[in-house]
Amino acid sequence: MRRDYFFDRWSLIASRRNSRGHDVAGAEASAGVTPGRWSEACDFCPGNEDRTPPSLLEFGGADPHAPAGGSSWRLRVFRNRFPILPGDADAAAAEAAAAPPLYRVRPSRGGHEVVVESARHDLTPGSFSTAEWADAFRAYRARIAALEAEPGTAWVEVFKNQGALAGASREHSHSQIVALPLVPAPMKVKCRQTAAAECGFCRVVASEMAGPRMVAVNDHFVAFCPFAPQWENEVWILALRHVARLDALGEAAGRSLARMVRDVASAVEQLTPCYNLMLFSGPPGRDFHLHLEIAPHSSGAVKAGFELATGFSVLRISPEESAARYRSLISGTGPN
């Protein structure tokens, strides 16, 4: 049994469960992307912009994959038509006024945006170029700043759902950005770790460097499999030096982050097409340690009854084995 670095949650490494028989078909076979650089049916492809809200941000550039007469952009941001936070403040206020003390209610105000990182329909995050990932992080920085400037924003979360098992509803690769009116409980724990006399994340970096769970390292970032993962083949990317926010990175560090995420995503996709990528950038005025977490998913590694009942994670592969897999996969990654 292994305990998480920061949270009171435990993981069990049970490699013998790999020997179990299965007669249930997996979902990975249908998790890929339809071939073709452009899809007429895809709302996110160039030329179909009228199917989405107007752009909040675009990065221009000649797009050889757009249809004749289509728009010329390489990245586009717009509001989500189906937001997590509906923002009906009047209804929430009325519900709160009528609710007994047991039931706590507050307005669900906030923003929800979509970032389409590439005009190409058939690219996955692991096949993005380093330049495309650098564009994505530039867009994240810009939209985080815009959402943080909105009254009532307490936390902005950037995440990517890749593949059906990870919750994606669209094939065309995209990220989402959600602005929340409160700091989520897990983020409060992380903020406390970074506000301590010695940053908990800095301690983790020092401990994991050159250890058996280390996956890759460059001048500014390190990737490793956490000691007590919640998901099989889970991998984290942490800033080597203590930096709180995405917008605090210099140009060289930004390029290092883009390259690291590209390499790790490419390795993850060789194990499974389905995963969640989550970016954690600190809120304004508070100390934090910039990091990303990637949670891979496969039909043979779902959280079932025992995990849901106990809060434990049961893993068929140790993080040390996962890290060895990733190191071998990343060693063959090209310089794109």
Buried (B, 14 or more C-beta within 10 A) or exposed (E): EBEBBBBEBBBBBEEEBEEEEEEEEEBBEEBBBEEEBBBEEBBBBBBBBEEBEEBBBBBEEEBEBBEEEBBEBBBBBBBBEEBEBBBEEEEBEEBEEEEEEEEEBEBBBBBBBBBBBBBBBBBBBBBBBBEBBBBBBBBBBBBBBBBBEEEEBBBBBBBBBBBBBBEBEEBBBBBBBBBBBEBEEEBEBBBEBBEEEEBBBBEBBEEBEEEEBBBBBBEBBBBBBBBBBBBBBBBBBBBBEBBBBBBBBEEEBBBBBBBBBBBBBBBBBBBBBBBBBBBBBBBBEEBBBBBBBBBBBBBBBEBEEEBEEEEBBBBBBBBEBBBBBBBEBBEEBEEE
